Amino acid sequence: MQQLRDVMALAEPRRLLGGTVIFDEGQPVRRFSLLMTGDIRFVRLTAEGDQIIVLHIQVGQMFGIGVALGQITHQTTAIAANDCLLLSWPNALWSVFCAAYPAFAAATFRAVGARADEMSNRIVELSTKLVEQRIACALLRMIGQSGRKVGGGVEIGFPLTRGNIADMTGTTLHTVSRVLSSWERLRLIESTRCHIVVIDPHRLVMISLATGRSPTDHPGFAEIAAAIH
């Protein structure tokens, strides 16, 4: 507990409104941060200037840790998806914390490993799954990460547009709108402006698998079950 207090005492707290850019792709890496409340999305810019969402950061995760990965500049742009509170430290403290508190470094590298696994799964989805499966996988991944139980289902805990989903699943806005409208008619989801509630996660898992396998075979089943219960 004293170690935690020591680390927190050196942090700079920052409160950010949704939509705030925390750092830009290509900027020098100067600080690392811990997300305390809210959600953060990482985006990359295409050659045409479009933003592609590559990752969501959840409460309790470190980010901006280029110093640990040997990166001089940020590889993505970080944007607050909603109102956030984060704690940040200058890069010079990274080696100090890692030497003094081994659990600090271990937890951070576990998070990096989990993000690498997620990106690997998404590459497989883009390469092997049909559009409806990819959209189902994306929604399930997000309720596993930030879902909260509401009346009638599980709500994705941050603003999400149909354009965002199209970016994440490698398809078009028209296709995402068509699929989500179909799922709304079937009472699989409810969709309002920038918010999605998954009404029937079980059926969405079956769509994502498109096989006769059990929903427990889905790679994020444990997180989805936790969000529901």
Contacts in CASP RR format, 6 or more apart in sequence:
PFRMAT RR
TARGET T0000
AUTHOR 0000-0000-0000
METHOD contacts of the structure
MODEL  1
MQQLRDVMALAEPRRLLGGTVIFDEGQPVRRFSLLMTGDIRFVRLTAEGD
QIIVLHIQVGQMFGIGVALGQITHQTTAIAANDCLLLSWPNALWSVFCAA
YPAFAAATFRAVGARADEMSNRIVELSTKLVEQRIACALLRMIGQSGRKV
GGGVEIGFPLTRGNIADMTGTTLHTVSRVLSSWERLRLIESTRCHIVVID
PHRLVMISLATGRSPTDHPGFAEIAAAIH
3 100 0 8 1.000
3 101 0 8 1.000
6 100 0 8 1.000
7 97 0 8 1.000
7 101 0 8 1.000
7 104 0 8 1.000
8 87 0 8 1.000
10 89 0 8 1.000
10 93 0 8 1.000
11 34 0 8 1.000
11 87 0 8 1.000
11 88 0 8 1.000
11 89 0 8 1.000
12 31 0 8 1.000
12 87 0 8 1.000
12 88 0 8 1.000
12 89 0 8 1.000
13 85 0 8 1.000
13 86 0 8 1.000
13 87 0 8 1.000
14 33 0 8 1.000
14 85 0 8 1.000
14 86 0 8 1.000
14 87 0 8 1.000
14 88 0 8 1.000
15 83 0 8 1.000
15 84 0 8 1.000
15 85 0 8 1.000
16 22 0 8 1.000
16 80 0 8 1.000
16 83 0 8 1.000
16 84 0 8 1.000
16 85 0 8 1.000
16 86 0 8 1.000
17 80 0 8 1.000
17 83 0 8 1.000
18 79 0 8 1.000
18 80 0 8 1.000
18 81 0 8 1.000
18 82 0 8 1.000
18 83 0 8 1.000
18 84 0 8 1.000
19 79 0 8 1.000
19 80 0 8 1.000
19 81 0 8 1.000
20 79 0 8 1.000
20 80 0 8 1.000
20 84 0 8 1.000
21 77 0 8 1.000
21 78 0 8 1.000
21 79 0 8 1.000
22 33 0 8 1.000
22 40 0 8 1.000
22 78 0 8 1.000
22 79 0 8 1.000
22 80 0 8 1.000
22 86 0 8 1.000
23 64 0 8 1.000
23 74 0 8 1.000
23 77 0 8 1.000
23 78 0 8 1.000
24 74 0 8 1.000
24 77 0 8 1.000
25 43 0 8 1.000
25 44 0 8 1.000
25 45 0 8 1.000
25 73 0 8 1.000
25 74 0 8 1.000
25 75 0 8 1.000
25 76 0 8 1.000
25 77 0 8 1.000
26 73 0 8 1.000
26 74 0 8 1.000
26 75 0 8 1.000
27 73 0 8 1.000
27 74 0 8 1.000
28 72 0 8 1.000
28 73 0 8 1.000
28 74 0 8 1.000
29 64 0 8 1.000
29 66 0 8 1.000
29 67 0 8 1.000
29 71 0 8 1.000
29 72 0 8 1.000
29 73 0 8 1.000
29 74 0 8 1.000
29 91 0 8 1.000
30 90 0 8 1.000
30 91 0 8 1.000
31 64 0 8 1.000
31 88 0 8 1.000
31 89 0 8 1.000
31 90 0 8 1.000
31 91 0 8 1.000
32 62 0 8 1.000
32 63 0 8 1.000
32 64 0 8 1.000
32 65 0 8 1.000
32 66 0 8 1.000
32 67 0 8 1.000
32 68 0 8 1.000
32 88 0 8 1.000
32 89 0 8 1.000
32 91 0 8 1.000
32 94 0 8 1.000
33 62 0 8 1.000
33 63 0 8 1.000
33 64 0 8 1.000
33 86 0 8 1.000
33 87 0 8 1.000
33 88 0 8 1.000
33 89 0 8 1.000
34 60 0 8 1.000
34 61 0 8 1.000
34 62 0 8 1.000
34 86 0 8 1.000
34 87 0 8 1.000
34 88 0 8 1.000
35 57 0 8 1.000
35 58 0 8 1.000
35 59 0 8 1.000
35 60 0 8 1.000
35 61 0 8 1.000
35 62 0 8 1.000
35 63 0 8 1.000
35 84 0 8 1.000
35 85 0 8 1.000
35 86 0 8 1.000
36 59 0 8 1.000
36 60 0 8 1.000
36 84 0 8 1.000
36 85 0 8 1.000
36 86 0 8 1.000
36 87 0 8 1.000
37 59 0 8 1.000
37 83 0 8 1.000
37 84 0 8 1.000
37 85 0 8 1.000
38 59 0 8 1.000
38 80 0 8 1.000
38 81 0 8 1.000
38 82 0 8 1.000
38 83 0 8 1.000
38 84 0 8 1.000
38 85 0 8 1.000
38 158 0 8 1.000
39 56 0 8 1.000
39 57 0 8 1.000
39 58 0 8 1.000
39 59 0 8 1.000
39 80 0 8 1.000
39 81 0 8 1.000
39 82 0 8 1.000
39 84 0 8 1.000
39 146 0 8 1.000
39 157 0 8 1.000
39 158 0 8 1.000
40 56 0 8 1.000
40 57 0 8 1.000
40 63 0 8 1.000
40 78 0 8 1.000
40 79 0 8 1.000
40 80 0 8 1.000
40 81 0 8 1.000
40 84 0 8 1.000
40 86 0 8 1.000
41 53 0 8 1.000
41 55 0 8 1.000
41 56 0 8 1.000
41 57 0 8 1.000
41 78 0 8 1.000
41 79 0 8 1.000
41 81 0 8 1.000
41 158 0 8 1.000
42 53 0 8 1.000
42 54 0 8 1.000
42 55 0 8 1.000
42 56 0 8 1.000
42 57 0 8 1.000
42 63 0 8 1.000
42 76 0 8 1.000
42 77 0 8 1.000
42 78 0 8 1.000
42 79 0 8 1.000
43 51 0 8 1.000
43 52 0 8 1.000
43 53 0 8 1.000
43 54 0 8 1.000
43 76 0 8 1.000
43 77 0 8 1.000
43 79 0 8 1.000
44 51 0 8 1.000
44 52 0 8 1.000
44 54 0 8 1.000
44 75 0 8 1.000
44 76 0 8 1.000
44 77 0 8 1.000
45 51 0 8 1.000
45 52 0 8 1.000
45 77 0 8 1.000
46 52 0 8 1.000
50 167 0 8 1.000
51 77 0 8 1.000
51 167 0 8 1.000
52 167 0 8 1.000
52 168 0 8 1.000
53 164 0 8 1.000
53 167 0 8 1.000
53 168 0 8 1.000
54 76 0 8 1.000
54 119 0 8 1.000
55 76 0 8 1.000
55 115 0 8 1.000
55 118 0 8 1.000
55 119 0 8 1.000
56 81 0 8 1.000
56 142 0 8 1.000
56 145 0 8 1.000
56 146 0 8 1.000
56 158 0 8 1.000
57 63 0 8 1.000
57 78 0 8 1.000
58 145 0 8 1.000
58 146 0 8 1.000
61 111 0 8 1.000
62 107 0 8 1.000
62 108 0 8 1.000
62 111 0 8 1.000
63 78 0 8 1.000
64 74 0 8 1.000
64 78 0 8 1.000
65 94 0 8 1.000
65 108 0 8 1.000
65 112 0 8 1.000
66 74 0 8 1.000
67 91 0 8 1.000
67 94 0 8 1.000
68 94 0 8 1.000
68 105 0 8 1.000
68 108 0 8 1.000
68 109 0 8 1.000
68 112 0 8 1.000
69 112 0 8 1.000
81 158 0 8 1.000
81 159 0 8 1.000
82 157 0 8 1.000
82 158 0 8 1.000
82 159 0 8 1.000
89 97 0 8 1.000
97 104 0 8 1.000
97 105 0 8 1.000
98 104 0 8 1.000
98 105 0 8 1.000
118 141 0 8 1.000
121 219 0 8 1.000
122 168 0 8 1.000
125 133 0 8 1.000
125 134 0 8 1.000
125 137 0 8 1.000
125 169 0 8 1.000
126 134 0 8 1.000
126 169 0 8 1.000
126 170 0 8 1.000
129 137 0 8 1.000
129 208 0 8 1.000
129 210 0 8 1.000
130 210 0 8 1.000
131 169 0 8 1.000
131 171 0 8 1.000
131 175 0 8 1.000
131 179 0 8 1.000
132 179 0 8 1.000
132 207 0 8 1.000
133 207 0 8 1.000
133 208 0 8 1.000
133 209 0 8 1.000
133 210 0 8 1.000
134 169 0 8 1.000
134 170 0 8 1.000
134 171 0 8 1.000
135 165 0 8 1.000
135 169 0 8 1.000
135 171 0 8 1.000
135 176 0 8 1.000
135 179 0 8 1.000
135 180 0 8 1.000
136 204 0 8 1.000
136 205 0 8 1.000
136 207 0 8 1.000
136 208 0 8 1.000
137 169 0 8 1.000
137 208 0 8 1.000
138 165 0 8 1.000
138 168 0 8 1.000
138 169 0 8 1.000
139 156 0 8 1.000
139 165 0 8 1.000
139 189 0 8 1.000
139 196 0 8 1.000
139 198 0 8 1.000
139 204 0 8 1.000
140 198 0 8 1.000
140 201 0 8 1.000
140 204 0 8 1.000
140 205 0 8 1.000
140 208 0 8 1.000
140 218 0 8 1.000
140 220 0 8 1.000
140 224 0 8 1.000
141 220 0 8 1.000
142 156 0 8 1.000
142 157 0 8 1.000
142 160 0 8 1.000
143 154 0 8 1.000
143 155 0 8 1.000
143 156 0 8 1.000
143 198 0 8 1.000
143 201 0 8 1.000
143 224 0 8 1.000
143 227 0 8 1.000
144 220 0 8 1.000
144 223 0 8 1.000
144 224 0 8 1.000
144 226 0 8 1.000
144 227 0 8 1.000
145 223 0 8 1.000
146 156 0 8 1.000
146 157 0 8 1.000
146 158 0 8 1.000
147 154 0 8 1.000
147 155 0 8 1.000
147 156 0 8 1.000
147 157 0 8 1.000
147 227 0 8 1.000
148 154 0 8 1.000
148 155 0 8 1.000
148 157 0 8 1.000
148 227 0 8 1.000
149 155 0 8 1.000
149 227 0 8 1.000
149 228 0 8 1.000
149 229 0 8 1.000
150 197 0 8 1.000
152 190 0 8 1.000
152 197 0 8 1.000
152 199 0 8 1.000
153 197 0 8 1.000
153 198 0 8 1.000
153 199 0 8 1.000
153 201 0 8 1.000
153 228 0 8 1.000
154 197 0 8 1.000
154 198 0 8 1.000
154 201 0 8 1.000
154 227 0 8 1.000
154 228 0 8 1.000
155 195 0 8 1.000
155 196 0 8 1.000
155 197 0 8 1.000
155 198 0 8 1.000
156 195 0 8 1.000
156 196 0 8 1.000
156 197 0 8 1.000
156 198 0 8 1.000
159 194 0 8 1.000
159 195 0 8 1.000
160 194 0 8 1.000
160 195 0 8 1.000
160 196 0 8 1.000
161 194 0 8 1.000
162 173 0 8 1.000
162 176 0 8 1.000
162 177 0 8 1.000
162 180 0 8 1.000
162 191 0 8 1.000
163 173 0 8 1.000
163 176 0 8 1.000
165 176 0 8 1.000
165 180 0 8 1.000
166 172 0 8 1.000
166 173 0 8 1.000
166 175 0 8 1.000
166 176 0 8 1.000
169 176 0 8 1.000
180 189 0 8 1.000
180 191 0 8 1.000
180 196 0 8 1.000
183 189 0 8 1.000
183 204 0 8 1.000
184 190 0 8 1.000
184 191 0 8 1.000
187 199 0 8 1.000
187 200 0 8 1.000
188 198 0 8 1.000
188 199 0 8 1.000
188 200 0 8 1.000
188 203 0 8 1.000
188 204 0 8 1.000
189 196 0 8 1.000
189 197 0 8 1.000
189 198 0 8 1.000
189 199 0 8 1.000
189 204 0 8 1.000
190 196 0 8 1.000
190 197 0 8 1.000
190 199 0 8 1.000
191 197 0 8 1.000
198 204 0 8 1.000
201 224 0 8 1.000
201 228 0 8 1.000
202 215 0 8 1.000
205 215 0 8 1.000
205 218 0 8 1.000
205 221 0 8 1.000
205 224 0 8 1.000
206 212 0 8 1.000
206 215 0 8 1.000
208 218 0 8 1.000
209 215 0 8 1.000
209 217 0 8 1.000
209 218 0 8 1.000
215 221 0 8 1.000
218 224 0 8 1.000
END
